[in-house]
Amino acid sequence: MTGKKQLRVGIAGYGVVGKRRHHYIDQNPAFRTIAVSDVTTEREGEGPDGVVYFKDFEKLYDCGLDVLFVSLPNYLAADATIRALERDIHVFCEKPPACNVSDVRRVIEVEKNHPRIRLKYGFNHRYHYSVIEAKRVIDSGAFGKVTNIRGVYGKSSIIPFSGGWRSERKLAGGGILLDQGIHMLDMIRYFTGDYDEIKSFVSNDYWCHDVEDNAYAIMRNKEGCVAMIHSTATQWQHKFRLEITLNEALMELTGILSGSKSYGEEKLRLIPRKEGCVVGSFEEQTTSYLDDHSWRDEVNEFADIVVQGKPVENGNSTDALKVMEMVFKIYNADNRWRETYNIEKA
């Protein structure tokens, strides 16, 4: 970007995700991180890297930012995003976009008043190469339409399981479904559109927080495609598996490359239906993905959107709203869960 002014970037929330974003932000020639904030910051002021450090994210708004990356706890995400939009600062906000659906709608109302400012949400799984290839196969129509989807996404606790904001409804808004399962719901939407008929069971029987540690849902869209998901915090060996059945093939996405490396090797299996074979197909094509460039690619796409003034096509505010509505429809579909925790309607 020789001869062009770099966009000044701030990062609100400098934990694991904020630091990872910082790494890829500074690799992009259009961006330069000038300030970050985190409540754990011990000493405010300019660090040896030239970046200014704050404890309070509110101080970032006075730094002359062009772009803000929001990696804050759920209960702060919507307000931090709104304050940036009101100051004509482009925003990249991590998932989930808020604690509830109403807060996402508040963000969208502010966004409408700033049409030249770009808002993107971090639905990182869309940028994994296995997901990109699965989407390409589906959109090609080569194996017909998707008829059903089954997914399991689970880890062994709600971190930190002994306390902290992720395990408190007033701060997190929800548990494992909102924190992790939202990624799988976003992929289901990405592949097959919206779902208007939902049944569910939601529970917190194991960890006994006031947020869910298991959510089971079965959904059907207007085209008749049925999707099932189990989002769990009692999966003693971490698991990611998404099975997509088309008219003429089965695709299986297993493992997902992550910072913890705990979900196994990322693979995509394509199994064509074999005509006349009563025991199922013995043919398959398996692709393994050894490198995760999703974080880099997502940041680079956002930089290009901001510099070129392009619309946000992946992870826009409509995507954020629709997937949050799915989450809360799942909560509401379990009558006991809805009544116990007075769940907001989607």
Secondary structure in CASP SS format (residue, H / E / C, confidence):
PFRMAT SS
TARGET T0000
AUTHOR 0000-0000-0000
METHOD secondary structure of the structure
MODEL  1
M C 1.00
T C 1.00
G C 1.00
K C 1.00
K C 1.00
Q C 1.00
L E 1.00
R E 1.00
V E 1.00
G E 1.00
I E 1.00
A E 1.00
G C 1.00
Y C 1.00
G C 1.00
V H 1.00
V H 1.00
G H 1.00
K H 1.00
R H 1.00
R H 1.00
H H 1.00
H H 1.00
Y H 1.00
I H 1.00
D C 1.00
Q C 1.00
N C 1.00
P C 1.00
A C 1.00
F E 1.00
R E 1.00
T E 1.00
I E 1.00
A E 1.00
V E 1.00
S E 1.00
D C 1.00
V C 1.00
T C 1.00
T C 1.00
E C 1.00
R C 1.00
E C 1.00
G E 1.00
E E 1.00
G C 1.00
P C 1.00
D C 1.00
G C 1.00
V C 1.00
V E 1.00
Y E 1.00
F E 1.00
K C 1.00
D C 1.00
F H 1.00
E H 1.00
K H 1.00
L H 1.00
Y H 1.00
D H 1.00
C C 1.00
G C 1.00
L C 1.00
D C 1.00
V E 1.00
L E 1.00
F E 1.00
V E 1.00
S C 1.00
L C 1.00
P C 1.00
N H 1.00
Y H 1.00
L H 1.00
A H 1.00
A H 1.00
D H 1.00
A H 1.00
T H 1.00
I H 1.00
R H 1.00
A H 1.00
L H 1.00
E H 1.00
R C 1.00
D C 1.00
I C 1.00
H E 1.00
V E 1.00
F E 1.00
C E 1.00
E E 1.00
K C 1.00
P C 1.00
P C 1.00
A C 1.00
C C 1.00
N C 1.00
V H 1.00
S H 1.00
D H 1.00
V H 1.00
R H 1.00
R H 1.00
V H 1.00
I H 1.00
E H 1.00
V H 1.00
E H 1.00
K H 1.00
N C 1.00
H C 1.00
P C 1.00
R C 1.00
I C 1.00
R C 1.00
L E 1.00
K E 1.00
Y E 1.00
G E 1.00
F C 1.00
N H 1.00
H H 1.00
R H 1.00
Y H 1.00
H C 1.00
Y H 1.00
S H 1.00
V H 1.00
I H 1.00
E H 1.00
A H 1.00
K H 1.00
R H 1.00
V H 1.00
I H 1.00
D H 1.00
S H 1.00
G C 1.00
A C 1.00
F C 1.00
G C 1.00
K C 1.00
V E 1.00
T E 1.00
N E 1.00
I E 1.00
R E 1.00
G E 1.00
V E 1.00
Y E 1.00
G E 1.00
K C 1.00
S C 1.00
S C 1.00
I C 1.00
I C 1.00
P C 1.00
F C 1.00
S C 1.00
G C 1.00
G C 1.00
W H 1.00
R H 1.00
S H 1.00
E C 1.00
R H 1.00
K H 1.00
L H 1.00
A H 1.00
G C 1.00
G C 1.00
G C 1.00
I H 1.00
L H 1.00
L H 1.00
D H 1.00
Q H 1.00
G H 1.00
I H 1.00
H H 1.00
M H 1.00
L H 1.00
D H 1.00
M H 1.00
I H 1.00
R H 1.00
Y H 1.00
F H 1.00
T H 1.00
G C 1.00
D C 1.00
Y C 1.00
D C 1.00
E E 1.00
I E 1.00
K E 1.00
S E 1.00
F E 1.00
V E 1.00
S E 1.00
N C 1.00
D C 1.00
Y C 1.00
W C 1.00
C C 1.00
H C 1.00
D C 1.00
V C 1.00
E C 1.00
D C 1.00
N E 1.00
A E 1.00
Y E 1.00
A E 1.00
I E 1.00
M E 1.00
R E 1.00
N C 1.00
K C 1.00
E C 1.00
G C 1.00
C C 1.00
V E 1.00
A E 1.00
M E 1.00
I E 1.00
H E 1.00
S E 1.00
T E 1.00
A C 1.00
T C 1.00
Q C 1.00
W C 1.00
Q C 1.00
H C 1.00
K E 1.00
F E 1.00
R E 1.00
L E 1.00
E E 1.00
I E 1.00
T E 1.00
L E 1.00
N C 1.00
E C 1.00
A E 1.00
L E 1.00
M E 1.00
E E 1.00
L E 1.00
T E 1.00
G C 1.00
I C 1.00
L C 1.00
S C 1.00
G C 1.00
S C 1.00
K C 1.00
S C 1.00
Y C 1.00
G C 1.00
E C 1.00
E E 1.00
K E 1.00
L E 1.00
R E 1.00
L E 1.00
I E 1.00
P E 1.00
R C 1.00
K C 1.00
E C 1.00
G C 1.00
C C 1.00
V C 1.00
V C 1.00
G C 1.00
S C 1.00
F C 1.00
E C 1.00
E C 1.00
Q E 1.00
T E 1.00
T E 1.00
S E 1.00
Y E 1.00
L C 1.00
D C 1.00
D C 1.00
H C 1.00
S H 1.00
W H 1.00
R H 1.00
D H 1.00
E H 1.00
V H 1.00
N H 1.00
E H 1.00
F H 1.00
A H 1.00
D H 1.00
I H 1.00
V H 1.00
V H 1.00
Q H 1.00
G C 1.00
K C 1.00
P C 1.00
V C 1.00
E C 1.00
N C 1.00
G C 1.00
N C 1.00
S H 1.00
T H 1.00
D H 1.00
A H 1.00
L H 1.00
K H 1.00
V H 1.00
M H 1.00
E H 1.00
M H 1.00
V H 1.00
F H 1.00
K H 1.00
I H 1.00
Y H 1.00
N H 1.00
A H 1.00
D C 1.00
N H 1.00
R H 1.00
W H 1.00
R H 1.00
E H 1.00
T H 1.00
Y H 1.00
N C 1.00
I C 1.00
E C 1.00
K C 1.00
A C 1.00
END
